[in-house]
Amino acid sequence: MAAKRQPHALVLSDLGGVVVEFDADKLVHHIAQLLGRTFDDVHQAVYSKELLLPFEVGRITPEAYYEGLKARLQLTWTYPQFVRFWNDIFIEIPATTAILRQLRRHHRVVALSNTNTLHLEYIKRFVLPPDLFHDWIGSCDVGCRKPDPKIYELALARENVPPHEVLYIDDRPEMVAGGKAKGLNALLFRGAEQLLADLRALGVEI
């Protein structure tokens, strides 16, 4: 008897909030303490659209982001110090990685994340198992961010699958809506237990 064909050839998964937890304020607190600045002042500089958005779509280098932040805050860290604190915010979510490992047995599993080069490489090397994903699609590598339709179109073209054969998992409603608008079967991540229930409801064997 032929093996039962799985309904989704490709699983796209977000990273932050789904596969890794992250403390987005940890860096801000470190810098605020170091410089004696308010949390809000530092937060505004770290997440400035003029700096962070170009960094997340690969228009500026990590060094350029650091220099921009250094100029805005009179930051005294060296670049290696900045990189260490910038990356030290992630931990794996084992319950989700266990589910993705199960999905990987019958599906191609690909990361799809809004992120920057430093975070993406750090997560690949130090946070998640190296064989968890077949491929990684980061906004910093492709020049656009979710929920821009272009990033979903790029993922479909890169993986050569039609939208209806894609299962997309994200923890942010606006990203899920963006995926659905491109025809993906998109699930809002609300924890590993709920993800299992949602997958089974779609007929995904796990």
C-alpha positions, 0 to 999 in steps of 0.5 A: 500500500502506498504511503499516505500523502501528507497534506502540507509539503512545506512547514514555515515556522517563525522563530521568536515567540515560537521556537525561541523565547527572547527577552527583548528588554535585557539589552536595554536594561544593560545599557540603561544601567551602564550609562545611567539613562532611562529605559525609555531613552535607550529603548527608543534608540535600540529600536529606532526605525532608522536603525533597526529596520535597515538592519533587519532587511540587510541594508546596513551591516551589524557594524553600521548598526552598532556605530549608529547606536553608539552615536545616539547613546554615547555607548562605551562598549566595544563592538565585541561587547555589543555583539555579546549583549545583543545576542544574549537574549535567546533560549530554546523552547523545547516543546516546540522544537520537539514538534518541529522534529516530528514534522520534519520526518514527513515535511520540509521545515523552514524557518521564516523570520524577521531578524538581523544577521547577528541574531540569525547566526547566533540562533543557528550556532548556539540556540537551536539544534543544527538539524532542526530546519532544512533551510532558513529564510531571514528578512536580513538575507532577502531584503523584506520583512513579514507581513510584506507579501514579497517575503511569502512569495519569495518563500513559495518560489524558493521552495517551489510549492503552491500556497495551499501546500504550505503550513505557516506558524507564527505568534503574531496575528498580523503575520498570520493574516499576511500569510493567509492573504497569500493563500497559506494555511496559517496558524496562530501559535498559542503554545505547543499544546495548542499547536499540536491540537491545531495540527491534528485538526488539519489532518497533520500526522504527528 
